[in-house]
Amino acid sequence: MQALPPGSTIGILGAGQLGRMLAVAAAQLGLKCRVYSDVPGPASDVAVSTTIAPYTDLQAIAAFATETDVVTYEFENVPVEAVAAVARVRPVRPGIKALEVAQDRLHEKRFIASLGLPLPAFAAVEGPDDFAAALATVGAPSILKTRRLGYDGKGQSRLQSAGDMAAAFDAIGRAPATLEALVPFKYEVSVLLVRGLDGETRFYDIPQNHHEGGILRTSTVPSALPVKHQELARDIAGRLAAALDYVGVIGVEMFYVGDGAQPLLLNEFAPRVHNSGHWTMDACAVGQFENHIRAVAGWPLGGTERHSDCRMTNLIGEDVAAWAKLAAEPGAALHLYGKNQARPGRKMGHVNRLTPLSKGP
């Protein structure tokens, strides 16, 4: 397929801040974006138009698709049936396969394992009858996670001992879950890559991530990850993206456990632009949002090289009240999402603090 020319329209499923930043990046390339969402969101402020309708309204979403040239999504919980309805009208990039895998943690874990990629021990938990077998496989301490709809620490409960299993299952609403080993990692990293229609793959530098309360607080480049393990991390992520026949930006989260037989364990992946890649907006010539748009539109991929070191800090809840001070801070690039109400745990924006380029480890 030829690249979509400037003036073409990209549909975005979802109206959140990721959709907002995708629409801004598209506008800089002379492309237009239309948004479809079941609820209003900050992406609507910068899109050409927004359709508000349920994702279950397949007629409405198919009509939306006719007004676009290609469609992408900004979050991984868009119903597969809705994306299938779009795909019957226009190309969807990334495709349905990445959604099907990412939406169910058990499916995701089994898919990763089938590729021979390293990940923590896990077991399925459908109900109390599975407790004993899951604990025998995974042990404790461990963490119980709902198979669907968990994010930013939601839908999770930790077990310190086997005796905590019943209470943990109650804490997640007795939903189908996976029990996963609690990894004694040194730190967390993520691989951000962009893959084009022709399979060309480019990698951004690997950030080191710090979470608080299950929510990403900072991503820093360069990370402390040794060069030999950076190569391994890129190989793991690249193999995953190829197996998904992926098009666009994908974020692959990993635990770094140090030297050994398995220095890196794959935690999960997000089939979309990723919070830990927000630093690329200011520290690279072509950031993750522009590169995602380039990929889904069939354009040549942009360079992913870093020209500055960066520490990205999420502005969560009332952190955003310091906007004036942050806007005046030398070396800081402020990005606000246009959300009207600051609530605890809600991502309101982020700030990228740039410093001169260093070589890293």
Sequence and secondary structure as in RCSB ss.txt:
>XXXX:A:sequence
MQALPPGSTIGILGAGQLGRMLAVAAAQLGLKCRVYSDVPGPASDVAVSTTIAPYTDLQAIAAFATETDVVTYEF
ENVPVEAVAAVARVRPVRPGIKALEVAQDRLHEKRFIASLGLPLPAFAAVEGPDDFAAALATVGAPSILKTRRLG
YDGKGQSRLQSAGDMAAAFDAIGRAPATLEALVPFKYEVSVLLVRGLDGETRFYDIPQNHHEGGILRTSTVPSAL
PVKHQELARDIAGRLAAALDYVGVIGVEMFYVGDGAQPLLLNEFAPRVHNSGHWTMDACAVGQFENHIRAVAGWP
LGGTERHSDCRMTNLIGEDVAAWAKLAAEPGAALHLYGKNQARPGRKMGHVNRLTPLSKGP
>XXXX:A:secstr
     TT EEEEE  SHHHHHHHHHHHHTT EEEEEESS  GGGGTSSEEEE  TT HHHHHHHHHT SEEEESS
TTS HHHHHHHHTTS BSS HHHHHHHT HHHHHHHHHHTT     EEEESSGGGHHHHHHHH SSEEEEESSS 
 TTTTEEEESSGGGHHHHHHHTTT  EEEEE    SEEEEEEEEE TT  EEE    EEEEETTEEEEEEES S 
 HHHHHHHHHHHHHHHHHTT  EEEEEEEEE  SSS SEEEEEEESS  GGGTTHHHHBSS HHHHHHHHHTT  
     BSEEEEEEEEEGGGGGGHHHHHHSTTEEEEE   S   TT EEEEEEEEEE     
